[in-house]
Amino acid sequence: MSLFRRIWLTIIGLTLAAFVGSLLVNTLTARGYLEKQLFIKNKDNATALALSMSQQTDKDPVTMELLLAALFDNGHYQEIRLTDPAGRVIVERIAAADLDPGAPAWFVRLLPIRVAPGVAHITDGWKQYGSISLASHSRFAYQDLWRGTLELIGWFLAGGILAGVLATLMLRLITRPLDQVVAQANAIAERRFISVPEPGTPELQSVVAAMNGMVARVKQMFAEEAARLDALRKQHNYDAVSGLPNRDYFMSRVREALESDESAPHGAFVLLRLKDLAEIHRQLGRSATDQLMRAIGDVLKNLCSGHVKWMPARLNGPDFALLAQNQHEVGQLAGQLAEAMARLCKERHAGIEDMFYIGAARYRRGDALDKLLAGCDQLLARAEAQGANSVIVHEGDAAGIAALPAETWRELIATALREDRIKLENFPVVATRGAVLMHREGVIRLQTELDGPWRPAGDFMPYAVRLGLTAPIDQGVIKLALDALNKQTGHLAINLAADTCADRDFRKAFIDQLRRQGELCQRLWVEVPEAAAVSHFDAFNELCRALKAQGCKVGIENFGRKLAEVDKFADLGVDYVKVDTSFVRDIDRNEGNREFLGGLCKMVHGIGTLVIGVGVQNQRELDALAALGFDAVTGPAVREPG
């Protein structure tokens, strides 16, 4: 029973008890008073009538009857009786039995008014003529009693309703902070660690303060663990001097770019080698040389600014590299790097201006890594032979359709969407314990030419982002996903682009569409790239809450690159994260990444979130991830059970 209902029942009970008590006291008191007043009236009227009759000189029966009748007809009497000294009735008048008593019959029976009649003696000279007995009618007393009872009921009813309304309003004021406490408790149950303002009610302040303290401690522990893991990630995957990714981490990203269908179809691979690092170290000293390494790292980072899928690295002492996915003009990129390096040498190290060689080549998705590295090494050798600050570029051919102008891509994408030449290719995500299918991940494929090949996202999504076409593509993905869920059992995951996540109109239309789907939403998993969740956090927060309200699962893909900002997600109740492929690759042989991912699993599991490994290439990687505590895996080595 709700608290409001209990309050109302209590008020009704108290009002009834007070009413019954007041009614008994008031009614009995009023009845006693009325009985006393009626008796006095009877006595006074009888005395007055007896005196009037005694003064009559002619006391024949007719005269007496006329006097008595005149009084009875003009008064309100139950009966008037004139008797002689022997008790024989001389004249008698009795009111009709069918007169309205002025109150309900049950009320009259419940509260009978018993009043003794007034009696007086009539004299005739010195003799007693007779006695007069007079009883007033009680219907007026019943009318007063009944009217008083109704007024009492009315006042108590009004008072009870007013008390109930005031109590309800007061209870709402009192329980409003309690509602916040309940909302906070529900949020924590949903793995959203939120804080609420402390209420003014002293009894609730301690509860809210304790829960806020718990939330603050959880967030602090989460942030501290995230910071520790981020430091561990950088320790194992980044060069301490230049601040750039190291060789192992960089090569895992290069392999991903060459092997994954979701990567760009082509790009540029640039090698930068310092001329005689030992001589530079001798001239500048260790501290200045380290500063030079950091400055070169800054040059490469600046070139990558604004390009999410570009990555610089320091491969070893004198060698640096740059992976630029979807970069068409290899020579232009190499020239920009050469100009930046020349400017750096001139402005900060004028004594050693001739200090680098650059080799750059175009690559295509599907190229062999060894072949790409060997080719760039040859370009570097040619640059070294040519002289300091030389740049050798091998442009090669653009990857077929990828070399088309942006506007041509706009027409190709728009036509494919208009003609429904879009589909989802499903890949299983399987639990590491029990080999149970957790869900299927639907990956978009687009047919840019009628009866042509189905192209992976890496071919067209970079252009869709540049042309602002991600929203219509994701709308098509959502439609395909909902159609698939209507036709089949099981769960399905889809990916939303970063720009789509930030689009308010798209979010509203998406949620409105889901509201019409009912329980089907419980089988839909929606994931957003980590970079989008961080850079568009408010939009992702709004989308996450709206999706979870509809019953959808919400996840973050490419997780692990931005751990320094991951504490933001503690408020959201994210259901799962998909760890970035670069951390999973060769996990069975990479001790540093195993330590990092083991800590990552414990941290994410601490807020009740599932951890999924992506891009698993073989059974050894799968076994290593299962041992680290991953909940599920997907990739080329994962097959759907059954």
ROLOVO-488946 format. One line per 10 residues: number of its first residue (from 1); for each residue x, y, z of C-alpha. Coordinates in steps of 0.5 Angstrom, whole numbers. Layout:
! residues N
NUM> X/Y/Z ~ ...
***
This chain:
! residues 642
1> 0/0/0 ~ 3/7/-2 ~ 5/12/3 ~ -1/17/0 ~ -6/12/1 ~ -4/10/8 ~ -4/18/10 ~ -11/18/7 ~ -14/12/11 ~ -11/15/17
11> -14/22/16 ~ -21/18/14 ~ -20/14/21 ~ -18/20/25 ~ -24/24/22 ~ -29/19/23 ~ -27/17/30 ~ -27/25/32 ~ -34/26/28 ~ -37/20/32
21> -34/22/39 ~ -37/29/37 ~ -43/27/35 ~ -45/23/41 ~ -43/28/45 ~ -46/34/42 ~ -52/30/40 ~ -53/27/47 ~ -52/34/50 ~ -57/38/45
31> -62/32/46 ~ -62/34/54 ~ -62/41/53 ~ -68/40/48 ~ -72/36/53 ~ -70/41/59 ~ -73/46/55 ~ -79/43/52 ~ -81/41/59 ~ -80/48/62
41> -84/50/56 ~ -90/45/58 ~ -90/47/65 ~ -90/54/63 ~ -96/53/58 ~ -100/49/62 ~ -99/54/68 ~ -101/60/63 ~ -107/56/60 ~ -110/53/67
51> -109/61/70 ~ -113/63/64 ~ -119/58/65 ~ -119/59/72 ~ -121/66/71 ~ -127/64/67 ~ -133/65/70 ~ -137/60/66 ~ -133/54/66 ~ -138/50/62
61> -135/44/57 ~ -136/48/51 ~ -133/54/53 ~ -127/50/56 ~ -126/46/49 ~ -126/52/45 ~ -120/55/50 ~ -117/49/49 ~ -118/48/42 ~ -116/55/40
71> -109/54/44 ~ -108/47/41 ~ -109/50/34 ~ -105/56/34 ~ -99/52/38 ~ -95/46/37 ~ -97/41/41 ~ -97/33/42 ~ -103/33/46 ~ -107/37/51
81> -112/34/56 ~ -117/37/61 ~ -119/32/66 ~ -124/33/72 ~ -121/32/80 ~ -123/25/79 ~ -119/24/73 ~ -124/23/68 ~ -123/27/61 ~ -127/33/60
91> -123/35/53 ~ -117/32/49 ~ -114/34/43 ~ -108/30/40 ~ -104/31/34 ~ -104/27/28 ~ -100/21/28 ~ -97/22/21 ~ -94/29/22 ~ -87/29/19
101> -82/29/25 ~ -77/33/21 ~ -72/28/21 ~ -71/21/18 ~ -75/15/22 ~ -68/12/24 ~ -65/18/27 ~ -72/19/31 ~ -71/11/33 ~ -64/12/35
111> -65/19/39 ~ -72/19/42 ~ -74/25/46 ~ -78/24/52 ~ -81/30/56 ~ -86/30/61 ~ -92/34/60 ~ -93/40/64 ~ -99/39/69 ~ -103/45/72
121> -109/45/76 ~ -116/49/75 ~ -120/52/80 ~ -127/55/80 ~ -127/59/86 ~ -125/55/92 ~ -126/49/89 ~ -122/45/84 ~ -125/45/77 ~ -120/40/74
131> -113/39/71 ~ -110/41/65 ~ -104/36/62 ~ -100/39/56 ~ -94/36/52 ~ -91/40/46 ~ -89/37/40 ~ -82/34/39 ~ -81/34/32 ~ -78/41/32
141> -73/39/37 ~ -72/33/32 ~ -71/38/26 ~ -66/42/30 ~ -62/35/32 ~ -62/33/25 ~ -60/40/22 ~ -54/40/27 ~ -52/33/26 ~ -52/35/18
151> -48/41/20 ~ -43/37/24 ~ -42/32/18 ~ -41/38/13 ~ -36/41/18 ~ -32/34/19 ~ -32/32/12 ~ -29/39/10 ~ -24/39/15 ~ -22/32/13
161> -21/33/6 ~ -18/40/8 ~ -13/36/12 ~ -12/30/7 ~ -10/35/2 ~ -5/39/6 ~ -2/32/9 ~ -2/30/1 ~ 2/37/0 ~ 6/36/6
171> 8/29/4 ~ 10/31/-3 ~ 14/36/0 ~ 17/31/5 ~ 18/25/0 ~ 21/29/-6 ~ 28/28/-3 ~ 26/21/-2 ~ 24/21/-10 ~ 31/23/-11
181> 34/18/-7 ~ 30/13/-10 ~ 32/15/-17 ~ 39/15/-15 ~ 39/8/-12 ~ 35/6/-19 ~ 41/9/-23 ~ 46/6/-19 ~ 43/-1/-20 ~ 43/1/-28
191> 51/2/-27 ~ 50/10/-27 ~ 54/13/-21 ~ 50/20/-21 ~ 50/25/-15 ~ 44/28/-12 ~ 43/35/-8 ~ 42/34/-1 ~ 35/35/2 ~ 33/40/7
201> 30/34/11 ~ 35/32/17 ~ 32/25/17 ~ 34/24/9 ~ 41/28/9 ~ 45/22/12 ~ 42/17/7 ~ 43/22/1 ~ 50/24/4 ~ 52/17/5
211> 50/15/-2 ~ 53/21/-5 ~ 60/19/-2 ~ 59/12/-4 ~ 58/15/-11 ~ 64/19/-11 ~ 69/14/-8 ~ 67/9/-14 ~ 68/15/-19 ~ 75/17/-16
221> 77/9/-16 ~ 74/9/-23 ~ 78/15/-25 ~ 85/13/-21 ~ 84/6/-24 ~ 83/9/-31 ~ 89/14/-30 ~ 93/8/-28 ~ 91/4/-34 ~ 92/10/-39
231> 99/10/-36 ~ 101/3/-37 ~ 98/3/-44 ~ 103/9/-46 ~ 108/5/-42 ~ 108/-1/-46 ~ 105/2/-53 ~ 109/9/-53 ~ 116/12/-54 ~ 118/15/-47
241> 122/21/-51 ~ 118/23/-57 ~ 111/21/-54 ~ 109/17/-60 ~ 107/10/-61 ~ 112/5/-61 ~ 114/0/-66 ~ 109/-6/-64 ~ 103/-2/-63 ~ 104/2/-69
251> 105/-4/-73 ~ 99/-7/-70 ~ 95/-1/-73 ~ 98/-2/-80 ~ 96/-9/-80 ~ 89/-7/-78 ~ 89/-2/-84 ~ 92/-7/-89 ~ 87/-13/-87 ~ 81/-10/-84
261> 75/-9/-89 ~ 73/-3/-85 ~ 79/1/-86 ~ 80/6/-92 ~ 82/2/-99 ~ 88/6/-99 ~ 93/11/-96 ~ 100/13/-95 ~ 106/10/-91 ~ 111/15/-90
271> 118/13/-87 ~ 123/19/-84 ~ 130/17/-82 ~ 135/22/-78 ~ 142/23/-81 ~ 147/20/-76 ~ 143/20/-70 ~ 150/19/-66 ~ 153/25/-69 ~ 147/29/-67
281> 147/27/-60 ~ 154/28/-60 ~ 153/35/-62 ~ 147/37/-58 ~ 148/33/-52 ~ 143/28/-49 ~ 138/33/-46 ~ 137/37/-53 ~ 137/31/-57 ~ 131/28/-53
291> 128/35/-54 ~ 129/34/-61 ~ 126/28/-61 ~ 120/31/-58 ~ 119/36/-63 ~ 119/31/-69 ~ 114/28/-65 ~ 110/34/-65 ~ 111/35/-72 ~ 108/29/-74
301> 102/30/-69 ~ 101/36/-72 ~ 100/33/-79 ~ 95/28/-76 ~ 91/33/-73 ~ 84/33/-75 ~ 85/26/-78 ~ 82/20/-73 ~ 85/14/-77 ~ 92/17/-78
311> 98/15/-74 ~ 105/17/-73 ~ 110/13/-69 ~ 117/12/-67 ~ 120/6/-70 ~ 127/6/-67 ~ 132/11/-65 ~ 133/15/-72 ~ 127/12/-75 ~ 120/15/-75
321> 113/13/-79 ~ 107/16/-81 ~ 100/12/-83 ~ 95/16/-87 ~ 89/12/-88 ~ 85/15/-94 ~ 91/20/-96 ~ 91/21/-104 ~ 96/26/-105 ~ 103/22/-102
331> 107/27/-105 ~ 104/33/-102 ~ 104/29/-95 ~ 111/28/-96 ~ 113/35/-98 ~ 109/38/-92 ~ 113/33/-87 ~ 120/35/-91 ~ 118/43/-90 ~ 116/42/-83
341> 122/38/-81 ~ 127/44/-85 ~ 123/49/-81 ~ 124/46/-75 ~ 132/45/-76 ~ 132/52/-78 ~ 129/55/-72 ~ 131/51/-67 ~ 138/47/-69 ~ 141/52/-74
351> 148/48/-74 ~ 145/41/-76 ~ 140/43/-82 ~ 142/37/-86 ~ 139/32/-82 ~ 133/27/-85 ~ 131/23/-91 ~ 124/21/-93 ~ 121/16/-96 ~ 113/15/-98
361> 109/10/-102 ~ 102/9/-103 ~ 99/3/-100 ~ 92/-1/-102 ~ 88/-5/-97 ~ 90/-12/-98 ~ 98/-11/-99 ~ 103/-15/-95 ~ 106/-12/-89 ~ 113/-14/-91
371> 112/-12/-98 ~ 110/-5/-96 ~ 116/-4/-91 ~ 121/-7/-96 ~ 119/-2/-101 ~ 119/4/-96 ~ 126/2/-94 ~ 128/2/-101 ~ 125/9/-102 ~ 129/11/-96
381> 136/8/-99 ~ 135/12/-105 ~ 134/18/-101 ~ 140/17/-97 ~ 144/16/-104 ~ 141/23/-106 ~ 143/27/-100 ~ 141/30/-94 ~ 134/32/-93 ~ 132/28/-99
391> 125/26/-101 ~ 123/20/-105 ~ 116/18/-107 ~ 112/13/-110 ~ 105/15/-112 ~ 103/8/-115 ~ 96/8/-117 ~ 90/10/-113 ~ 85/4/-111 ~ 80/4/-117
401> 74/7/-115 ~ 77/10/-109 ~ 80/15/-113 ~ 74/18/-116 ~ 72/26/-114 ~ 68/27/-108 ~ 62/30/-112 ~ 62/23/-116 ~ 62/19/-109 ~ 56/24/-107
411> 52/21/-113 ~ 54/14/-112 ~ 52/14/-105 ~ 46/18/-106 ~ 44/13/-111 ~ 45/7/-107 ~ 41/9/-102 ~ 35/11/-106 ~ 35/4/-110 ~ 36/0/-103
421> 43/-2/-105 ~ 45/-3/-98 ~ 46/-9/-93 ~ 48/-12/-87 ~ 53/-17/-86 ~ 53/-21/-80 ~ 59/-23/-76 ~ 58/-27/-69 ~ 60/-24/-62 ~ 61/-31/-58
431> 61/-31/-50 ~ 68/-34/-48 ~ 65/-38/-43 ~ 60/-43/-46 ~ 61/-41/-53 ~ 54/-38/-53 ~ 52/-33/-59 ~ 52/-26/-55 ~ 49/-22/-61 ~ 51/-21/-68
441> 54/-15/-71 ~ 51/-12/-77 ~ 57/-9/-81 ~ 54/-4/-87 ~ 56/-6/-94 ~ 54/-2/-100 ~ 53/-3/-108 ~ 56/3/-111 ~ 55/0/-118 ~ 49/-4/-120
451> 50/-11/-120 ~ 57/-9/-118 ~ 61/-12/-111 ~ 59/-10/-104 ~ 64/-5/-102 ~ 66/-5/-94 ~ 65/1/-90 ~ 72/3/-91 ~ 71/5/-98 ~ 66/10/-98
461> 65/12/-90 ~ 71/17/-91 ~ 67/20/-96 ~ 60/20/-93 ~ 64/23/-87 ~ 67/29/-91 ~ 60/30/-95 ~ 55/30/-89 ~ 52/23/-91 ~ 53/19/-85
471> 46/20/-82 ~ 42/18/-88 ~ 47/12/-89 ~ 45/10/-81 ~ 38/11/-82 ~ 39/6/-88 ~ 42/1/-83 ~ 37/2/-77 ~ 32/0/-82 ~ 35/-6/-84
481> 37/-8/-77 ~ 29/-7/-75 ~ 27/-11/-81 ~ 32/-17/-79 ~ 30/-17/-72 ~ 23/-17/-74 ~ 24/-23/-78 ~ 29/-27/-74 ~ 31/-29/-67 ~ 37/-27/-63
491> 40/-20/-62 ~ 43/-15/-67 ~ 49/-10/-66 ~ 49/-4/-70 ~ 54/2/-71 ~ 53/9/-71 ~ 58/14/-74 ~ 61/20/-70 ~ 57/25/-74 ~ 51/22/-73
501> 51/21/-66 ~ 52/29/-65 ~ 46/30/-70 ~ 40/32/-65 ~ 35/31/-71 ~ 37/24/-72 ~ 37/22/-65 ~ 30/25/-64 ~ 28/21/-70 ~ 31/15/-68
511> 28/14/-61 ~ 21/16/-64 ~ 22/10/-69 ~ 24/5/-63 ~ 18/7/-59 ~ 14/4/-64 ~ 18/-2/-64 ~ 16/-5/-57 ~ 20/-11/-54 ~ 24/-11/-60
521> 28/-6/-58 ~ 31/-11/-52 ~ 34/-15/-58 ~ 38/-9/-61 ~ 45/-7/-59 ~ 47/0/-61 ~ 55/2/-61 ~ 58/9/-62 ~ 66/10/-63 ~ 70/12/-57
531> 72/18/-60 ~ 65/20/-62 ~ 63/19/-54 ~ 68/23/-52 ~ 68/29/-57 ~ 61/29/-57 ~ 59/27/-50 ~ 53/31/-48 ~ 50/28/-55 ~ 52/21/-53
541> 49/22/-46 ~ 43/24/-49 ~ 43/18/-54 ~ 45/13/-49 ~ 39/15/-44 ~ 34/15/-49 ~ 36/8/-52 ~ 36/5/-45 ~ 29/8/-43 ~ 27/4/-50
551> 31/-3/-47 ~ 36/-2/-52 ~ 44/-4/-50 ~ 49/1/-51 ~ 56/0/-52 ~ 63/3/-54 ~ 67/1/-60 ~ 75/2/-61 ~ 75/2/-53 ~ 82/4/-50
561> 85/9/-53 ~ 82/15/-49 ~ 82/12/-42 ~ 84/19/-39 ~ 77/21/-40 ~ 73/14/-39 ~ 71/16/-32 ~ 66/20/-36 ~ 62/14/-38 ~ 61/12/-30
571> 55/16/-30 ~ 52/13/-37 ~ 51/6/-35 ~ 54/3/-41 ~ 52/-4/-42 ~ 59/-7/-46 ~ 65/-4/-49 ~ 69/-7/-55 ~ 76/-7/-54 ~ 80/-4/-60
581> 83/-9/-65 ~ 90/-6/-64 ~ 91/-8/-57 ~ 88/-15/-58 ~ 93/-17/-64 ~ 98/-22/-62 ~ 96/-21/-54 ~ 98/-28/-53 ~ 105/-26/-54 ~ 105/-18/-52
591> 106/-18/-44 ~ 105/-11/-44 ~ 98/-11/-47 ~ 96/-17/-43 ~ 97/-13/-37 ~ 94/-7/-39 ~ 88/-11/-42 ~ 87/-15/-35 ~ 87/-9/-31 ~ 82/-6/-36
601> 77/-12/-35 ~ 77/-11/-28 ~ 76/-4/-28 ~ 70/-4/-33 ~ 67/-10/-30 ~ 67/-6/-23 ~ 61/-2/-26 ~ 58/-8/-29 ~ 60/-7/-36 ~ 61/-13/-41
611> 68/-13/-44 ~ 69/-16/-52 ~ 75/-17/-56 ~ 75/-15/-63 ~ 79/-18/-69 ~ 81/-24/-66 ~ 85/-28/-71 ~ 87/-34/-68 ~ 85/-39/-62 ~ 91/-37/-58
621> 89/-30/-58 ~ 82/-32/-56 ~ 85/-37/-51 ~ 89/-31/-48 ~ 83/-26/-48 ~ 79/-31/-44 ~ 84/-32/-39 ~ 84/-24/-38 ~ 77/-24/-37 ~ 74/-22/-43
631> 66/-24/-44 ~ 66/-25/-51 ~ 70/-24/-57 ~ 69/-23/-65 ~ 74/-23/-71 ~ 76/-28/-76 ~ 78/-34/-71 ~ 71/-34/-68 ~ 65/-38/-71 ~ 58/-38/-70
641> 56/-44/-65 ~ 52/-49/-68
***
